[in-house]
Amino acid sequence: MAAGFSYGRGGMQVTVSAEQLTPSQQRPASPCVGVCRIEQASGLCAGCLRTLDEIAAWSKLDETGRERVWVQLDERRLPGARRAA
C-alpha cells in the first residue's frame, strides 16, 4: 500500500491509502515553511518558492487554484529548473 495515514476512535482503526485522497488532502495546508524572504533575483520566497502574488492569494484560492500553485512549486523544485518568476 502507498503512503497514507491511519486513525482510530473508540477501538476502531481506519487506514486510508494515498490513492484514496484528493491531491489537496495529500498536501500540507500551506507551502509555507517559515523561511519568509523574497529573493531579489528570482522574485520567489527562499523557503516555499512562491511569488508574492501567490502568497497573497493563497487564503482566497479554491482547491483547484491551490493545486495549480502546488504544481508550479513542484516544477520550480526540479533540478535545473528556472527559478525566476
N, C-alpha and C positions, 0 to 999 in steps of 0.2 A: 504494500500500500504506500502511496506517495505521502509526503508530509502533510499533516493536518493537525487536528487537535482533539482532545478528549475532554469531556466534562461530565460531572456526576452530580446527582442530587437525590437525596432520600434513598441511597443504596443502589440507584440505577445509574449505570455508566453508558454514555453515548460517545461513539467515536465518529468524527466527521473527517473524510479524506479531502485533500486539496481539490480533487476533481469535482467535489460536490459544492464548492464555494465559488461565488462570483469573483471576478478579479478584484473588486473593491473589498471583499471580505478577506482576501488573501494578503492584502497590503496593510501597512500601518495607517493610522488615521491621517497622518500628515507626513510629507517627506522631510520635514524639519528635523535636524539632528542637533540643534543648539549651537551650531557654529555659524553665526549670522554675520557674514561680512561679504559685501559685494566686491568682486574683483574688477578693478578698473578696466583691464584689457578685454575681458570677456563679457562683462555685464551680468555675470552669473554669481549666485551665492557660493562661497567657497565650501559650505557644508552640504547643502542639498542640491546645488546646481540649478536652482530655479532662477528665473528672471524676477525683477521687482514686480512686473505686471502679474506674473504667475503667483507670486507670494501674496500680493494684494487681493487677487481674485479668488484665492483658494477657498475661503469660507463661504463664498457665494456660488461656487461651481456645483453642478449636479454630478451624479455618479459618472456620466459619460464625459463631462468636461474634466473631471479629476483623472479619469483613466487616460485621456489624451495627454495630460501633463505627465503622468507616470510613464507612458510610452516614450515621450520625449526625453525624460530623465534617464530611462534605460539606454536610449541611444547615445546620450551625452556621456555615459559611463564607459562606453566601448573603447578599447584601446585605439588610439589614433583618431578618435572622434574629434570633430571640430568643436571646440568648447566656447566659441563665440555665439552670442545670442542672435 
